[in-house]
Amino acid sequence: MADKQRTWMKIHSGINDPKHREALGVRVWLFFYLIDHVEWDTGVVWGYTDGKAAAEMEVPESTIRKWRRGLQESGYITRKPGFQCSNIYIHKWRNPRLVEPPQLNVPGDESTWCPNLDTHSGTVLDTHPASKVDTPTYRSQSHTPPQAGGGGGSTGSGHHGLSEETVAKIANLSPAAATVAKAFALTAAEDFPELDELERIVRKYGAPLLLEGINVMDDQADPGRRTWAFALGAARRLKAQGWQPNDNAAPASMFANQTVV
């Protein structure tokens, strides 16, 4: 791997607290990687993939996936679907440029989060209506996700884009259902199923629960588990467990024995 230009990164001294040492463990290396790639104005790592992180850190992708999931479950980050990638929100982020920066991406306080952005097209995938985060850097839409190949492809076997037919169908959906449909279509290993029932399913479970189910599906290495049936099954299990959108990521162990259907 070619040498990269070396520079400095800002890390808050609070990381030295023993509670973080115990919670992070070896995952601290991925956490440092995310801090090195974060946008200071928003606390978001735009266009992240496990594959690109694995290639740059020279660590197996399965290990990176395990570390990233651990950071989610421990409440350090939130992962949201993007275009052939994810956007990683670092919790309680403080902009190092500011003298007394406010905390961003505070779990449970939507006013501190910026909208999730499809970095390929500039489309907003979900919104936080009360958001105070509106910076020139965010509005520039200059974030370019890694392209497939060269270690920077998607985290799995997702599509490289949406068919014209799927785009036409999504255009007729409500915003919440369209967000779910697009997130699934860009990450799954199968074509999107019929959309006729999607509005009903979104009304029943809610978009946040279904998006977390899609995140769980996207973590599956087996293409046979990267299906709508698996994502919906994960959402059902999350609902049964009382999972809420402001909770940390659902533990991967919860889905280890889940069947595809």
C-alpha positions in Angstrom: 0.0 0.0 0.0 1.5 3.4 -1.0 2.4 5.8 1.7 -0.1 8.5 2.4 0.6 12.1 3.3 0.7 12.2 7.1 -0.9 14.9 9.1 -2.5 15.5 12.6 -5.9 14.7 13.9 -7.8 16.2 16.9 -8.9 13.9 19.7 -10.6 15.2 22.8 -8.7 14.4 26.0 -11.8 12.7 27.4 -10.9 9.6 25.4 -8.4 8.9 28.3 -11.3 8.2 30.7 -11.0 4.6 31.9 -14.6 4.0 30.9 -13.7 4.6 27.2 -10.7 2.4 27.4 -12.8 -0.5 28.7 -15.7 0.2 26.2 -13.6 0.7 23.1 -10.8 -1.9 23.5 -9.1 -2.7 20.3 -12.0 -1.0 18.4 -10.3 2.3 19.3 -8.3 2.0 16.1 -11.4 2.2 13.9 -12.7 5.0 16.1 -9.4 6.9 15.4 -9.8 6.2 11.7 -13.3 7.7 11.8 -12.1 10.8 13.6 -9.4 11.1 11.0 -12.0 11.1 8.2 -14.8 13.1 10.0 -16.2 16.4 8.7 -15.6 18.8 11.5 -18.6 20.9 10.9 -21.1 18.1 11.2 -19.4 15.2 12.9 -20.2 12.9 10.0 -17.9 10.6 8.0 -19.5 10.8 4.6 -19.2 7.9 2.1 -17.8 5.3 4.6 -17.5 1.7 3.7 -16.0 -1.2 5.7 -14.1 -2.3 2.6 -12.3 1.0 2.2 -11.5 1.2 5.9 -10.2 -2.4 5.8 -8.0 -1.6 2.8 -6.5 1.6 4.3 -6.0 0.0 7.7 -4.8 -3.3 6.3 -7.2 -5.2 8.5 -9.6 -7.9 7.3 -13.0 -6.5 6.3 -14.7 -9.0 8.7 -12.8 -7.5 11.6 -13.6 -3.9 10.5 -17.3 -4.9 10.3 -17.1 -6.4 13.8 -15.4 -3.3 15.2 -17.8 -0.9 13.5 -20.8 -2.8 14.8 -19.3 -2.8 18.3 -18.9 1.0 18.1 -22.6 1.2 17.2 -23.7 -1.1 20.0 -21.6 0.8 22.5 -23.2 4.1 21.6 -20.2 5.9 20.0 -21.6 6.1 16.4 -24.7 5.9 14.3 -24.6 4.4 10.9 -27.0 5.5 8.2 -27.3 4.2 4.6 -26.0 6.3 1.8 -25.2 5.6 -1.9 -23.2 2.3 -2.1 -21.8 3.3 1.3 -22.8 4.5 4.8 -22.6 7.8 6.6 -21.2 7.5 10.1 -22.4 10.0 12.7 -20.0 10.3 15.6 -22.0 10.9 18.8 -21.4 14.0 20.9 -19.0 15.4 18.4 -17.4 18.8 19.1 -15.9 20.9 16.3 -12.2 21.4 17.1 -12.1 24.7 15.3 -14.4 26.3 17.8 -13.4 27.6 21.3 -16.7 26.4 23.0 -18.3 24.1 20.5 -21.7 22.7 21.1 -22.1 18.9 21.0 -23.4 17.5 17.7 -25.2 14.1 17.1 -26.4 13.8 20.6 -28.6 10.7 20.9 -32.2 11.7 21.7 -31.7 15.4 20.6 -32.6 15.7 17.0 -31.8 19.4 16.9 -28.1 18.5 17.0 -28.1 16.2 13.9 -27.9 17.2 10.2 -29.9 15.4 7.6 -28.6 12.1 6.2 -27.3 12.9 2.7 -27.0 10.7 -0.4 -23.6 11.9 -1.3 -23.8 10.8 -4.9 -26.9 12.9 -5.8 -27.2 15.3 -2.9 -30.7 13.9 -2.1 -31.7 14.1 1.6 -32.5 10.5 2.8 -34.0 11.5 6.1 -34.5 14.8 7.9 -34.3 16.2 11.4 -36.8 19.1 11.2 -35.4 21.0 14.2 -31.8 20.6 13.1 -29.5 23.6 13.9 -26.7 22.1 11.8 -26.6 23.9 8.5 -23.0 24.7 7.5 -21.5 25.8 4.1 -19.5 22.5 4.1 -22.6 20.4 4.5 -24.6 22.5 1.9 -21.7 22.2 -0.6 -22.7 18.6 -1.3 -19.0 18.1 -2.2 -18.8 14.7 -0.5 -17.9 11.9 -3.0 -18.4 8.3 -1.8 -15.8 5.7 -2.8 -16.5 3.9 -6.0 -16.8 0.2 -6.4 -13.5 -1.6 -6.7 -10.0 -0.8 -5.3 -11.1 -1.6 -1.7 -13.6 1.2 -1.7 -16.7 -0.5 -2.9 -19.9 -1.1 -1.0 -20.0 -3.0 2.3 -21.5 -5.9 0.5 -23.1 -6.9 -2.8 -25.4 -3.9 -3.2 -26.5 -2.5 -6.5 -24.5 0.2 -8.2 -27.7 2.2 -8.9 -31.4 2.1 -9.3 -33.2 0.9 -12.4 -35.5 3.4 -14.1 -38.5 1.2 -13.2 -37.5 1.3 -9.5 -36.9 5.0 -9.6 -40.4 5.5 -11.1 -42.0 3.4 -8.4 -40.2 5.2 -5.6 -41.3 8.6 -7.0 -44.9 7.7 -6.2 -44.2 6.7 -2.6 -44.5 8.8 0.5 -41.2 10.3 1.7 -40.9 7.8 4.5 -41.5 4.8 2.3 -39.2 6.2 -0.4 -36.4 6.5 2.1 -36.8 2.8 3.0 -37.1 1.7 -0.6 -34.0 3.6 -1.7 -31.9 2.4 1.3 -32.8 -1.2 0.6 -32.4 -1.0 -3.2 -28.8 0.4 -2.8 -27.6 -2.2 -0.3 -29.4 -5.5 -0.9 -28.2 -8.5 -3.0 -31.5 -8.8 -4.7 -33.9 -6.7 -6.7 -36.4 -4.7 -4.7 -39.7 -6.6 -4.2 -43.0 -5.3 -5.2 -43.7 -1.9 -3.6 -47.5 -2.2 -3.4 -47.3 -3.3 0.3 -44.5 -1.0 1.3 -46.6 1.9 2.4 -48.6 -0.4 4.7 -45.4 -1.9 6.2 -43.9 1.5 6.8 -47.1 2.7 8.6 -47.0 -0.5 10.7 -43.3 -0.4 11.7 -42.1 3.1 11.0 -39.2 4.1 8.7 -36.5 4.2 11.5 -37.2 0.6 12.5 -37.1 -0.6 8.9 -33.9 1.3 8.2 -32.3 -0.4 11.2 -33.5 -3.7 9.9 -31.8 -2.8 6.6 -28.6 -1.9 8.4 -28.7 -5.3 10.1 -29.3 -7.0 6.7 -26.4 -5.0 5.2 -24.0 -6.4 7.9 -24.6 -10.0 6.6 -21.7 -11.5 4.7 -23.9 -14.2 3.2 -25.8 -12.9 0.1 -28.6 -15.2 0.9 -29.4 -13.2 4.0 -29.2 -9.8 2.3 -32.8 -9.8 1.3 -36.0 -7.9 2.0 -37.4 -10.9 3.9 -34.3 -10.8 6.2 -34.5 -7.0 6.7 -38.2 -7.2 7.5 -37.6 -10.1 9.9 -35.0 -8.1 11.7 -37.4 -5.2 12.0 -40.0 -7.5 13.5 -37.6 -8.8 16.0 -36.4 -5.3 16.9 -40.0 -4.2 17.4 -40.7 -7.3 19.6 -37.6 -6.4 21.7 -38.9 -2.8 22.2 -36.0 -1.2 20.2 -36.4 2.6 19.7 -34.7 4.9 17.1 -32.7 6.6 19.8 -31.3 3.3 21.1 -27.8 2.1 20.2 -27.5 -0.3 17.3 -29.1 -3.6 17.9 -26.6 -6.3 19.0 -25.5 -8.5 16.1 -25.9 -11.6 18.4 -29.7 -11.0 18.3 -29.7 -12.0 14.6 -27.0 -14.7 14.5 -29.5 -17.5 14.2 -32.2 -15.6 12.3 -33.5 -17.5 9.3 -33.8 -15.7 6.0 -37.6 -15.7 6.0 
